[in-house]
Amino acid sequence: MKEKIKLILKSVRQYKKYAILTPIFMIIEAAMECMMPFVMSMLIDTVKDAVTITETHPVSELNAFADIFKVVTYANKNLNIEWKISVFAIIMTLVVMALLSLASGFFGGRTAAKASVGLNTNLRSDLYKKMTSFSFANIDKFSSSSLITRMTTDVNNVSMAFQMMIRIVVRAPLMMIFSAVMAFIAGGWMALIFVVLIPVVSIGLFFIVKGAMKIFMKVFKRYDKLNESVQENVSGIRVVKSYVREEFEKEKFNNASNDMTNDFIKAEKLVALGDPLINTVIHISNITIIGLGSYVIYKSTIDKSFWTKLTVGQMSSMLTYGIQILMSVMMISMILVMMVMSIECIRRIGEVLQEETTIKNPENPIFKVKNGDILFENVNFKYKETAAKCALSDINLKIKSGQFIGILGSTGSGKTSLVNLISRLYDVTDGSVKVGGNDVRDYDLVTLRDNVAVVLQKNVLFSGTIASNLKWGNENATEEQMLNACKIAQALEIVEAKPEGLNSRVEQGGANFSGGQKQRLCIARAIMKNPKIMILDDSTSAVDTKTDRLIRKGLKEQLPSMTKIVIAQRISSIEDADQIIVMDDGKVSDVGTHEQLMKTSEIYRDVFNTQNKVGGAQ
């Protein structure tokens, strides 16, 4: 946990000066707040001793500012200049202390807010950068809903806790210590009252905090479930509506929301017990001080030999110190609750920041890919080291630059796993994958992935324009280059059908485009990279067979030197490939041309016959 805290505190960076200044301001504020009651008691006693109050202004009323100023007015008319100077000096001291306290509190609040917001900004940025550096293996460890919760709710809780740590965590203990010391200075043995009351309050608050902590620990898992429910419904809203499952999904969301609400209510009920506990103890403290103090003051006035002495001013300061001590104890307990919540958040954020990407750049990377040659040598691959079975086993393949390669196989046969190794989205468990004659682990990652374009079946367009999406492939692309890429990908008609052409708006997730349109635009985006290798992972499944054929024809004729790998479910999409790889249960079952596989591969022949039966898939 210490390592996680240190890691998070590194995100303070340029806001460190504000984090350092805040505790300094808090020390000054706490010192002034604790000194003021003592100086006030001096003022009360000075006025009381120097002035004989009339019957309309008895000494017993000297417990408020109004009474003091009445006496000062009277004193100005009747007392000597030395007394006036003494009272004036005390009043000015109080004014200076009040101004210092006000200024320290104001600037402390500003610096704490800047430090907290700065940590929030930097921490969110650090998390995002870390997530974008993850390999697929790293991403598999965290659900997307959990990552969103960590970047939002968890970061907010940590920044709030940080603000409390540099401000209230400094102020509250100092207030308690300073007030306790001043209480003993002002009230002597009477301050022992707090020695009895503080443990009572502390024990009560301990049980309150302990009960609340257990509940708060559960809440963050509830957050993940709630976000997961929302994410699933938003991304799959069309499926929800088509199956008329709105009420079921609403109920599922409400259950997750209510579980989290009930946990918070339980925790807040416990925390709410702190207020009446503190108020009760404060009242007991005040009654004890006033009762005992009044007796001591009365006894000392009629019996000069009485063994102790307490003034009205000292008793007044004792009341103030009692409230300050007990309120500080309550603040500390509330801080503990916040700290417990933040510790769980720190743990969750720290998990992401400490996660080391499984794929890193080599020390001396290669920055040039010669060609599109691909070689698999004795490749075995597991998604997890602890997995009992390999996702890919004994893979040996040789693909020449410029070839058109088809990959066929049933669901779960390892097709996508195979091509993911080419762009090093995962690293092999055993063996090696070579591109352009070099092991993919020897390349600079950016260089490798710029030369290996992957178009997925589940394509994603980002909010913006068609042009901004195409420029993901080449940020300096001209309009002519973008239109040519669209022509090859059979997406030119999509652009021309829009009034604004390439500047046409793309909604979030490409919601204003059909599945086939998104696939073609994503292929055009990949072409913009001008890669050495292009992988189409079932990325023409949503287009008709004619358009599919035209896309393949365009890639062959316009980009002859580029290696093209097509994963397909339809044999018609790969029938004319230079080589067709048949995958089965994570292994290469057969390799050959269409004619060869029709003779040698039972799997291929069965798929072909099934798809070409009357009524079968076309």
C-alpha positions in Angstrom: 0.0 0.0 0.0 2.9 2.4 0.8 4.2 1.9 -2.8 0.7 2.7 -4.2 0.5 5.9 -2.1 3.9 7.0 -3.2 3.0 6.3 -6.8 -0.2 8.4 -6.6 1.6 11.2 -4.8 4.0 11.5 -7.8 1.0 12.8 -9.7 1.1 16.0 -7.6 4.1 17.2 -9.6 3.8 20.9 -10.5 1.3 21.4 -7.7 3.7 20.3 -5.0 4.3 23.9 -3.8 0.5 24.3 -3.0 0.6 21.0 -1.1 3.5 22.3 1.0 2.0 25.7 1.6 -1.4 24.4 2.8 -0.1 22.7 6.1 1.9 25.9 6.9 -1.3 28.0 6.6 -3.2 25.5 8.7 -0.5 25.6 11.5 -0.8 29.4 11.6 -4.6 29.2 11.6 -4.7 26.6 14.4 -2.3 28.5 16.5 -4.3 31.7 16.2 -7.6 30.0 16.9 -6.1 28.5 20.1 -4.4 31.7 21.3 -7.5 33.9 20.9 -9.6 32.4 23.7 -6.6 32.8 26.1 -6.1 36.5 25.1 -9.8 37.0 25.4 -9.7 35.7 28.9 -6.9 38.3 29.7 -9.2 41.0 28.3 -12.1 39.9 30.4 -10.0 39.7 33.6 -8.3 43.1 32.9 -11.7 44.8 32.5 -13.1 43.0 35.5 -10.2 43.8 37.8 -9.9 47.5 36.7 -13.5 48.6 36.8 -16.2 48.6 39.4 -19.3 47.8 37.5 -22.6 49.5 38.4 -25.7 47.5 39.3 -26.9 47.7 35.8 -23.7 46.1 34.6 -22.7 43.5 37.2 -19.4 41.6 36.9 -21.3 38.3 36.4 -22.4 39.5 33.0 -18.9 39.8 31.6 -19.2 36.8 29.3 -19.8 38.5 25.9 -18.3 41.1 23.6 -21.2 43.4 24.2 -20.6 43.5 28.0 -16.8 44.1 27.4 -17.5 47.1 25.2 -20.0 48.6 27.7 -17.3 48.4 30.3 -14.7 49.8 28.0 -17.0 52.8 27.3 -17.4 53.3 31.0 -13.7 52.9 31.6 -12.8 55.5 29.0 -14.6 58.1 31.2 -13.2 57.0 34.6 -9.9 55.2 34.4 -6.3 56.3 33.8 -4.3 56.2 30.6 -2.2 53.1 31.5 -5.3 51.0 31.8 -6.6 52.3 28.5 -3.4 51.4 26.8 -3.4 47.9 28.3 -6.9 47.2 27.1 -6.2 48.7 23.7 -3.1 46.5 23.3 -5.1 43.4 24.1 -7.9 44.3 21.7 -5.4 45.0 18.9 -3.7 41.7 19.6 -7.1 40.0 19.2 -7.7 41.9 15.9 -4.3 40.9 14.5 -4.9 37.2 15.5 -8.3 37.2 14.0 -7.0 38.7 10.7 -4.1 36.2 10.7 -6.5 33.3 11.3 -8.8 34.6 8.5 -6.0 35.1 6.0 -4.4 31.7 6.8 -7.8 29.9 6.4 -8.5 31.7 3.1 -5.1 31.0 1.5 -5.0 27.5 3.0 -8.3 26.8 1.3 -7.1 28.1 -2.0 -3.8 26.2 -2.0 -5.5 23.0 -0.8 -8.1 23.3 -3.7 -5.3 23.9 -6.3 -3.3 21.0 -5.0 -6.3 18.7 -4.9 -7.6 19.7 -8.4 -4.0 19.4 -9.7 -3.7 15.9 -8.3 -7.1 15.0 -9.8 -6.1 16.2 -13.3 -2.6 14.6 -13.3 -3.8 11.3 -11.8 -6.6 11.0 -14.4 -4.1 11.8 -17.2 -1.6 9.3 -15.8 -4.2 6.6 -15.6 -5.3 7.2 -19.2 -1.7 7.1 -20.4 -1.1 3.9 -18.5 -4.2 2.3 -20.0 -3.3 3.2 -23.5 0.1 1.6 -23.1 -1.5 -1.7 -22.0 -1.3 -4.8 -24.2 -4.4 -6.9 -24.8 -3.2 -9.2 -22.0 -3.2 -6.3 -19.5 -6.6 -5.0 -20.7 -8.0 -8.5 -20.2 -7.3 -8.2 -16.4 -9.6 -5.2 -16.0 -13.2 -4.8 -17.2 -13.9 -1.5 -19.0 -16.6 -0.6 -16.5 -14.0 -1.0 -13.7 -11.5 1.1 -15.4 -14.1 3.9 -15.9 -15.0 3.8 -12.2 -11.3 4.0 -11.3 -10.8 7.0 -13.5 -13.9 8.9 -12.2 -15.2 7.9 -8.8 -12.0 6.6 -7.4 -9.9 9.5 -8.6 -12.4 12.0 -7.1 -12.4 10.3 -3.8 -8.6 10.2 -3.7 -8.3 13.9 -4.6 -10.9 14.8 -1.9 -8.9 12.7 0.7 -5.7 14.4 -0.4 -7.3 17.8 0.2 -8.4 16.7 3.6 -5.0 15.2 4.4 -3.0 18.5 3.7 -5.7 20.7 5.3 -7.9 19.1 7.9 -5.6 16.2 8.8 -3.1 18.9 9.8 -5.5 21.3 11.3 -7.7 19.0 13.5 -4.9 17.3 15.4 -3.1 20.6 15.9 -6.3 22.2 17.2 -6.8 19.4 19.6 -3.2 19.5 20.9 -2.9 23.3 21.1 -6.4 23.5 22.7 -5.5 20.8 25.3 -2.2 22.6 26.2 -3.9 26.0 26.4 -6.7 24.5 28.5 -4.1 23.3 31.1 -2.4 26.7 31.0 -5.7 28.6 31.4 -7.6 26.2 33.7 -5.0 24.2 35.5 -6.4 21.1 37.1 -9.9 21.7 35.7 -8.5 20.6 32.3 -8.5 17.1 33.6 -12.2 17.0 32.7 -11.0 16.6 29.1 -8.8 13.7 30.1 -12.0 11.8 31.1 -14.2 13.0 28.2 -11.8 12.6 25.3 -11.5 8.8 25.7 -15.3 8.5 26.0 -15.8 10.3 22.7 -12.9 8.4 21.1 -14.3 5.0 22.0 -17.7 5.9 20.8 -16.4 7.3 17.5 -14.1 4.3 17.1 -17.1 1.9 17.0 -19.0 4.2 14.6 -16.1 4.5 12.2 -15.3 0.7 12.4 -18.9 -0.2 11.4 -19.0 2.4 8.6 -15.6 1.3 7.2 -16.8 -2.3 6.6 -19.8 -1.0 4.6 -17.8 1.5 2.6 -15.4 -1.3 1.6 -18.3 -3.0 -0.3 -19.5 0.1 -2.1 -16.8 0.3 -4.8 -17.6 -3.2 -6.0 -21.2 -2.0 -6.3 -20.0 0.9 -8.4 -18.3 -1.5 -10.9 -21.5 -3.5 -11.2 -23.6 -0.3 -11.7 -21.3 1.0 -14.4 -21.2 -2.4 -16.1 -25.0 -2.4 -16.3 -25.1 1.1 -17.8 -22.3 0.3 -20.3 -24.0 -2.9 -21.5 -27.3 -1.2 -21.9 -25.9 1.9 -23.8 -23.7 -0.2 -26.1 -26.4 -2.8 -26.7 -29.5 -0.6 -26.7 -30.6 -1.9 -30.1 -30.6 -5.5 -28.9 -32.4 -4.5 -25.7 -35.2 -2.8 -27.6 -35.5 -5.5 -30.3 -36.0 -8.1 -27.6 -38.3 -5.8 -25.6 -36.1 -6.2 -22.5 -36.3 -2.6 -21.3 -38.2 -3.5 -18.1 -35.8 -6.3 -17.3 -32.8 -4.1 -17.7 -34.4 -1.3 -15.7 -35.0 -3.7 -12.9 -31.4 -5.0 -13.1 -30.1 -1.4 -13.0 -32.5 -0.5 -10.1 -31.3 -3.5 -8.1 -27.7 -2.5 -8.5 -28.5 1.1 -7.7 -30.6 0.2 -4.7 -27.9 -2.2 -3.3 -25.4 0.7 -3.5 -27.9 3.1 -2.0 -28.7 0.8 0.9 -25.0 0.4 1.7 -24.6 4.2 1.8 -27.6 4.6 4.0 -26.3 2.1 6.5 -23.0 3.8 6.6 -24.4 7.3 6.8 -26.7 6.2 9.6 -23.7 5.1 11.6 -21.7 8.2 10.8 -24.7 10.4 11.8 -24.5 9.1 15.3 -21.3 11.1 15.7 -23.1 14.4 15.9 -25.4 13.7 18.8 -22.5 11.9 20.6 -20.3 15.0 20.3 -23.1 17.4 21.2 -23.9 15.4 24.3 -20.3 15.4 25.5 -20.0 19.1 24.7 -23.0 19.8 26.9 -21.7 17.7 29.7 -18.3 19.5 29.4 -19.9 22.9 29.5 -22.2 22.0 32.5 -19.2 20.6 34.4 -17.0 23.6 33.7 -19.6 26.2 34.5 -20.8 24.4 37.6 -17.3 23.6 39.0 -15.8 26.8 37.8 -18.6 28.9 39.4 -18.0 27.1 42.7 -14.3 27.7 42.5 -14.7 31.4 41.7 -17.3 31.9 44.4 -15.2 30.0 47.0 -12.0 31.9 46.2 -13.8 35.3 46.7 -15.0 34.6 50.2 -12.1 32.4 51.3 -8.8 34.0 50.4 -7.0 30.9 51.7 -8.9 28.7 49.3 -6.3 26.3 47.7 -7.0 27.2 44.1 -8.1 30.2 42.1 -10.0 30.6 38.8 -11.0 33.8 37.1 -14.1 34.5 35.0 -11.9 34.9 31.9 -10.2 31.6 32.5 -13.5 29.8 32.8 -14.7 31.4 29.6 -11.6 30.2 27.7 -12.1 26.7 29.2 -15.5 26.5 27.6 -14.1 27.5 24.2 -11.2 25.1 24.5 -13.6 22.3 25.4 -15.6 22.8 22.3 -12.5 23.0 20.1 -11.0 19.8 21.6 -14.1 17.7 21.2 -14.9 19.1 17.7 -11.3 18.2 16.7 -11.8 14.7 17.9 -15.0 14.4 15.8 -13.2 15.8 12.7 -10.4 13.3 13.1 -13.0 10.5 13.2 -14.7 11.7 10.0 -11.3 12.0 8.4 -10.7 8.3 9.3 -13.9 7.4 7.4 -12.8 9.4 4.4 -9.3 7.9 4.6 -10.7 4.3 4.7 -12.8 5.0 1.6 -9.8 6.5 -0.1 -7.5 3.6 0.8 -9.7 1.3 -1.2 -9.6 3.8 -4.1 -5.9 4.1 -3.8 -5.6 0.3 -4.0 -7.7 0.2 -7.1 -5.9 3.1 -8.8 -2.5 1.7 -7.7 -3.3 -1.6 -9.4 -3.6 0.1 -12.7 -0.6 2.4 -12.2 1.6 -0.6 -11.0 0.5 -2.9 -13.8 3.4 -3.4 -16.1 2.6 -3.8 -19.7 3.5 -7.3 -20.9 4.7 -5.8 -24.2 7.6 -3.4 -24.2 9.9 -1.8 -26.7 13.3 -3.6 -26.9 16.4 -1.6 -25.8 17.7 -1.2 -29.4 14.6 -1.5 -31.6 14.5 -1.8 -35.3 12.8 1.2 -37.0 12.2 -0.2 -40.5 10.1 -3.1 -41.8 11.7 -4.3 -45.0 8.7 -6.1 -46.5 5.5 -8.1 -45.7 7.1 -11.5 -45.2 5.7 -13.4 -42.2 7.1 -16.5 -40.6 5.7 -18.5 -37.7 8.3 -20.8 -36.1 7.1 -23.4 -33.6 4.7 -21.0 -32.0 2.7 -21.8 -28.9 0.5 -19.2 -27.2 -1.5 -19.0 -24.0 -3.6 -16.0 -22.9 -2.6 -16.7 -19.3 0.5 -18.4 -18.0 -1.7 -20.5 -15.7 -4.0 -21.7 -18.5 -4.1 -25.4 -18.8 -4.3 -25.4 -22.6 -2.7 -23.4 -25.3 -4.8 -21.2 -27.5 -2.4 -21.9 -30.3 -0.1 -25.0 -30.6 2.7 -25.9 -33.0 2.2 -23.2 -35.5 4.6 -23.2 -38.4 3.7 -20.9 -41.4 5.5 -19.0 -44.1 3.9 -16.2 -45.9 5.6 -14.2 -48.7 5.3 -10.5 -49.1 2.4 -9.5 -51.4 0.5 -12.7 -51.0 -3.2 -12.9 -50.5 -3.8 -15.3 -47.6 -7.2 -16.6 -46.4 -7.8 -18.1 -43.0 -10.8 -20.3 -42.3 -12.0 -22.1 -39.2 -14.8 -22.6 -36.8 -15.5 -20.2 -33.9 -12.7 -20.6 -31.3 -10.3 -22.3 -33.6 -7.6 -19.6 -33.1 -7.9 -17.5 -36.2 -7.9 -14.1 -34.4 -5.3 -15.3 -31.9 -3.0 -16.1 -34.8 -3.2 -12.7 -36.5 -2.9 -10.8 -33.2 0.6 -12.2 -32.8 1.7 -10.5 -36.1 1.1 -7.0 -34.8 2.3 -8.0 -31.4 -0.9 -7.3 -29.6 0.1 -10.4 -27.6 3.5 -12.1 -27.3 4.1 -15.7 -28.1 4.5 -18.1 -25.2 7.0 -20.2 -27.2 8.6 -19.9 -30.6 8.8 -16.7 -32.7 6.9 -14.6 -35.2 8.9 -12.8 -37.8 7.9 -9.9 -40.0 10.3 -8.7 -42.8 12.9 -11.2 -41.6 13.0 -10.0 -38.0 11.3 -11.1 -34.8 8.4 -8.8 -34.0 9.8 -8.4 -30.5 12.8 -6.7 -32.0 10.8 -3.9 -33.7 9.9 -0.6 -32.3 6.2 -1.0 -31.4 5.0 2.1 -33.3 7.0 1.1 -36.4 5.6 -2.5 -36.3 2.0 -1.4 -35.9 2.2 1.3 -38.5 3.2 -1.4 -40.9 0.6 -4.0 -39.8 -2.9 -2.6 -40.3 -5.8 -4.6 -38.6 -9.4 -4.1 -39.5 -11.7 -5.9 -37.0 -15.2 -7.3 -37.6 -16.5 -5.1 -34.8 -15.4 -1.8 -36.4 -15.3 1.5 -34.5 -15.7 5.0 -36.0 -15.0 7.9 -33.7 -17.1 11.0 -33.3 -15.9 13.7 -35.7 -15.9 13.6 -39.5 -15.2 11.0 -42.2 -12.0 12.9 -42.9 -10.9 12.9 -39.2 -11.5 9.2 -39.0 -9.5 8.5 -42.2 -6.6 10.6 -41.0 -6.1 8.1 -38.1 -4.3 6.2 -40.9 -2.3 9.3 -42.0 -2.7 12.6 -40.3 -1.1 14.4 -43.2 -3.3 12.8 -45.9 -4.6 14.9 -48.8 -8.2 14.8 -50.0 -7.1 13.0 -53.1 -5.4 10.2 -51.0 -8.5 9.8 -48.8 -10.8 9.6 -51.8 -8.5 7.0 -53.5 -8.5 4.9 -50.3 -12.3 5.1 -50.2 -12.4 4.0 -53.8 -10.3 0.9 -53.1 -12.5 0.1 -50.1 -15.7 0.6 -52.0 -16.6 3.5 -49.7 -16.5 6.3 -52.2 -20.3 6.0 -52.8 -20.8 6.6 -49.0 -18.8 9.8 -49.2 -20.4 11.1 -52.3 -23.9 10.4 -51.0 -23.3 12.8 -48.1 -23.8 16.5 -48.9 -20.6 17.5 -47.1 -18.5 14.7 -48.5 -15.4 13.9 -46.4 -16.5 16.6 -43.9 -19.7 14.8 -43.1 -20.4 14.3 -39.5 -19.7 10.9 -37.8 -21.7 10.4 -34.6 -20.3 8.6 -31.6 -19.5 5.0 -32.4 -20.5 5.7 -36.1 -24.2 5.4 -35.1 -25.3 7.2 -38.3 -23.7 4.6 -40.5 -24.7 1.0 -41.2 -22.6 -2.0 -40.3 -21.4 -2.4 -43.9 -20.6 1.3 -44.3 -18.6 1.3 -41.1 -16.6 -1.8 -42.3 -15.8 -0.1 -45.6 -14.7 3.2 -44.0 -12.5 1.3 -41.6 -10.9 -0.6 -44.4 -10.2 2.8 -46.1 -8.7 4.0 -42.8 -6.4 1.1 -42.8 -5.4 1.6 -46.4 -4.4 5.2 -45.5 -1.5 3.8 -43.4 0.0 2.2 -46.6 1.1 -0.8 -44.5 3.3 -3.7 -45.5 0.7 -6.1 -44.1 -3.1 -5.7 -43.9 -5.3 -8.0 -41.8 -9.0 -8.2 -42.4 -10.5 -10.0 -39.4 -13.9 -11.0 -40.9 -14.3 -7.3 -41.6 -16.4 -7.7 -44.8 -19.1 -9.8 -43.0 -21.6 -7.0 -43.3 -21.2 -6.3 -47.0 -22.7 -8.2 -49.9 -20.6 -10.7 -51.9 -20.3 -8.3 -54.9 -18.8 -5.5 -52.7 -16.6 -8.0 -51.0 -15.2 -9.2 -54.3 -14.6 -5.6 -55.4 -12.7 -4.8 -52.2 -10.4 -7.8 -52.7 -9.9 -6.9 -56.4 -9.0 -3.3 -55.4 -6.5 -4.4 -52.8 -4.9 -6.8 -55.3 -4.6 -4.4 -58.1 -3.9 -1.1 -56.3 -1.6 -2.6 -53.5 0.1 -5.6 -55.1 3.2 -5.5 -52.8 1.1 -5.5 -49.6 0.5 -8.8 -47.8 -3.2 -9.3 -47.4 -4.6 -11.7 -44.7 -8.3 -12.2 -44.7 -10.2 -14.1 -42.0 -13.6 -15.1 -43.3 -16.5 -17.3 -42.7 -17.5 -17.4 -46.4 -15.3 -19.4 -48.6 -16.3 -17.1 -51.5 -14.3 -14.3 -49.7 -11.0 -16.3 -49.8 -11.5 -18.8 -52.7 -9.1 -17.0 -54.9 -6.4 -16.6 -52.2 -2.8 -17.6 -52.9 -2.9 -19.7 -49.8 -5.8 -20.7 -47.5 -5.0 -21.7 -43.9 -7.5 -24.0 -42.2 -7.5 -23.7 -38.4 -8.9 -26.3 -36.0 -8.7 -26.3 -32.2 -5.8 -23.9 -32.1 -3.7 -25.7 -34.7 -3.1 -25.4 -38.5 -5.1 -28.3 -39.9 -4.3 -27.7 -43.6 -2.7 -25.2 -45.9 -3.2 -24.9 -49.7 -5.1 -23.3 -52.5 -8.9 -23.8 -53.0 -8.3 -26.6 -55.4 -5.8 -28.4 -53.2 -7.9 -28.1 -50.0 -11.0 -29.4 -51.8 -9.0 -32.6 -52.3 -7.0 -32.8 -49.0 -9.0 -31.0 -46.3 -12.2 -32.6 -45.0 -13.0 -29.5 -42.9 -12.7 -27.2 -45.9 -14.7 -29.5 -48.1 -17.5 -29.7 -45.5 -17.7 -26.0 -45.2 -17.7 -25.5 -49.0 -20.4 -28.1 -49.5 -22.6 -26.6 -46.7 -22.3 -23.1 -48.0 -23.1 -24.1 -51.6 -26.1 -26.2 -50.9 -29.5 -24.9 -52.0 -30.7 -22.5 -49.3 -27.2 -22.5 -47.8 -25.1 -19.4 -47.1 -24.0 -17.7 -50.3 
